[in-house]
Amino acid sequence: MVLNDAEIKDAVRKSWDSSSATYDMSPGHRIGTQEEKEAWKHELSRNLPSSHQNVLDVGCGTGAMGLLFAEMGNHVTGVDLSEAMMAKARHKADAQKLSIDLKIGDAEHLPFEEGVFDVVVNRHLLWTLPHPDIALKEWNRVLKTGGNVLIIDGVWKDRSFPTRAKRMLSDGLAKIFDRTKHSQYTQELRSHLPFDGGMPKETMISYLEHAGFTDVCFRDLMYIREMQKPQQPWYRRFAPSKSYYILAATKRTDT
């Protein structure tokens, strides 16, 4: 069955609404230690000229990255399809006495005028999008000239037999031992997502360049994955990420 864009987005929204209550219980979703928090702050600040930037967190979810930017003194706006996920972000912002503006929004069709933001950031988002090329052009559109995009992504599943076998074992054990409710995408939905399983950095760099970005900088984040490992249940350690990275790029002056 072929789903149209509205049906795809509705299925994605419902999936994340369903898993919102326990999303932050999982290492890799939450920021679990002070060491990890400081590592994220270091990575996010490396491409900022200063604090007091106007930051857009696309696909903000429960606010992990957006709240870090707010804590560092930036004005942060977050958009997400899932109101339930953003409700968790609001609760965390209130608890930390941080300010963040949150609104419903589609990463491929943002509800903002051109040239509004200094920084666009997203984490673990591109695999959920049916049209990542459209999304990147949209992020370019809302950035100021010379503004930066920060993309945190990776490859969770390659198509090799060993990776598939490890993932099946890990998922099977999780069904027995894990009471956390994770987002469940049907095979039908996954068939409409071109990068289900993650996006290799070479592909991501090509997409960025075609969308009007330049000065692409790659940094390996597998060291953060190592920080998260002690918090992971034993049955999730069978299938580690194949790669994890941050890509920073600048909006070209001629776009």
Secondary structure, DSSP 4 states (H G I P E B T S, - for coil): -PPPHHHHHHHHHHHHHHHTTTGGGSBTTB--SHHHHHHHHHHHHTT-SSSS-EEEEET-TT-HHHHHHHHTT-EEEEEES-HHHHHHHHHHHHHHT---EEEE-BTTB-SS-TT-EEEEEEES-GGG-S-HHHHHHHHHHHEEEEEEEEEEEEES--S-HHHHHHHHHHHHHHHHH---------HHHHTT-TTTTB--HHHHHHHHHHTTEEEEEEEE-HHHHHHHGGGS-GGGTTS--SEEEEEEEEE-TT-
